Amino acid sequence: MKAYRVLVTLTLGGLVLLAGESFGQEHREMSKTEHQTYDSMQTARHDQMVIREQREDDAQRMSDAKDAEKETSAKAKETRRIDREASRAAREAKMALRSEKRAQKARKDADHQSRKAVRAKNISDEN
């Protein structure tokens, strides 16, 4: 059992060293053209990302503008409705004022007629 443990430990240790050596090999140097290609690919990806972000921002701005337009048109519609109601109320108030003036004039004329009638009766009674 002891020998088995020692054998397994040595085997695992050796595998770790081999794996570390194979993964730890030196990376080969990139040539100038490979660097240029890599840089141009990175630049292209970055440009595409910037364009995508701009499109998303433009879409968001357009959506916000449409929402603002809808809100503005709703406010304008409400303002027109309130204006119409105010105009109707003003017209009704004007008509009520005219009616009241006519009623006052009619009462004044009726008072005047009644005074005339009282005078005529007094004159008639004196004769």
TADA-V446474 format. One record per residue. N is the residue number from 0. PSI is psi in whole degrees, -180 to 180 (999 if undefined). Layout:
n->(N;N)
psi->(PSI;PSI)
This chain:
n->(0;1;2;3;4;5;6;7;8;9;10;11;12;13;14;15;16;17;18;19;20;21;22;23;24;25;26;27;28;29;30;31;32;33;34;35;36;37;38;39;40;41;42;43;44;45;46;47;48;49;50;51;52;53;54;55;56;57;58;59;60;61;62;63;64;65;66;67;68;69;70;71;72;73;74;75;76;77;78;79;80;81;82;83;84;85;86;87;88;89;90;91;92;93;94;95;96;97;98;99;100;101;102;103;104;105;106;107;108;109;110;111;112;113;114;115;116;117;118;119;120;121;122;123;124;125;126)
psi->(-41;-40;-38;-43;-42;-43;-44;-42;-44;-41;-47;-40;-42;-41;-40;-43;-40;-42;-43;-39;-40;-36;-23;11;151;140;136;149;143;143;170;-41;-36;-39;-44;-43;-46;-45;-41;-36;-42;-43;-43;-43;-43;-44;-43;-39;-41;-44;-43;-43;-39;-41;-42;-43;-42;-42;-40;-43;-40;-43;-44;-40;-42;-41;-42;-38;-44;-43;-42;-42;-35;-41;-40;-41;-44;-39;-42;-40;-45;-39;-43;-43;-40;-39;-43;-44;-40;-42;-44;-40;-40;-43;-38;-39;-44;-44;-43;-42;-43;-41;-42;-42;-41;-41;-41;-45;-39;-40;-43;-43;-39;-37;-40;-42;-40;-43;-45;-38;-42;-43;-41;-39;-34;-28;999)
